[in-house]
Amino acid sequence: MATRLRKPEPRQRWAWLVVALAGVAGLWFGYDFGRQVSGMGLGLLMAANGAVFASLLASAVVDRLFRPRKGGREEG
């Protein structure tokens, strides 16, 4: 039986976009910083670390901003 993929909500699209852009920015900044400090090898290592940590930080912020609140006003 084939499963159908659900279309993501607009909030989920924004969340993915923010996390992806943070990863690219961390990659770019980490590479530039590492290369200026010690050359190509450290630049690549710092790029990977920058992308990972920027994505983790951005995902925590996105979860905080876009996650539905519990215990708020109830409709109905």
C-alpha positions as CSV (number, residue, x, y, z in Angstrom):
1,M,0.0,0.0,0.0
2,A,1.4,3.3,-1.0
3,T,1.6,6.1,1.5
4,R,0.9,9.7,0.5
5,L,3.1,12.5,1.8
6,R,1.4,15.4,3.4
7,K,2.0,18.9,2.1
8,P,4.0,20.8,4.8
9,E,2.3,23.7,6.5
10,P,3.6,27.2,5.7
11,R,5.1,27.4,9.3
12,Q,7.1,24.3,8.6
13,R,8.4,25.7,5.4
14,W,9.6,28.8,7.2
15,A,11.2,26.8,9.9
16,W,13.1,24.7,7.4
17,L,14.2,27.8,5.5
18,V,15.5,29.5,8.7
19,V,17.4,26.5,9.8
20,A,18.9,26.0,6.3
21,L,20.0,29.6,6.0
22,A,21.6,29.4,9.5
23,G,23.5,26.3,8.4
24,V,24.8,28.1,5.3
25,A,25.7,31.2,7.3
26,G,27.6,29.1,9.9
27,L,29.4,27.2,7.1
28,W,30.5,30.4,5.5
29,F,31.5,32.2,8.6
30,G,33.3,29.1,10.1
31,Y,35.3,28.5,6.9
32,D,36.3,32.2,6.6
33,F,37.3,32.4,10.2
34,G,39.3,29.1,10.2
35,R,41.1,29.9,7.0
36,Q,42.2,33.3,8.3
37,V,43.5,31.8,11.5
38,S,45.3,28.7,10.3
39,G,44.8,27.9,6.7
40,M,42.7,25.4,4.7
41,G,42.5,22.5,7.1
42,L,41.2,24.4,10.0
43,G,38.9,26.3,7.7
44,L,37.2,23.1,6.6
45,L,36.9,21.9,10.2
46,M,35.5,25.2,11.4
47,A,33.1,25.3,8.5
48,A,31.6,22.0,9.5
49,N,31.4,23.0,13.2
50,G,29.9,26.3,12.3
51,A,27.2,24.8,10.2
52,V,26.2,22.2,12.8
53,F,26.1,24.6,15.7
54,A,24.3,27.4,13.8
55,S,21.7,24.9,12.7
56,L,21.2,23.6,16.2
57,L,20.8,27.0,17.6
58,A,18.5,28.1,14.8
59,S,16.3,25.0,15.3
60,A,16.0,25.7,19.0
61,V,14.9,29.3,18.2
62,V,12.5,28.2,15.5
63,D,10.9,25.6,17.9
64,R,10.4,28.2,20.5
65,L,8.8,30.7,18.0
66,F,6.8,28.4,15.7
67,R,5.7,25.5,18.0
68,P,2.0,25.7,19.0
69,R,1.5,26.8,22.6
70,K,0.0,24.4,25.1
71,G,-2.3,25.5,27.8
72,G,-3.3,28.7,26.1
73,R,-6.8,29.8,25.2
74,E,-9.1,27.0,24.1
75,E,-11.5,27.6,21.3
76,G,-14.9,26.1,21.2
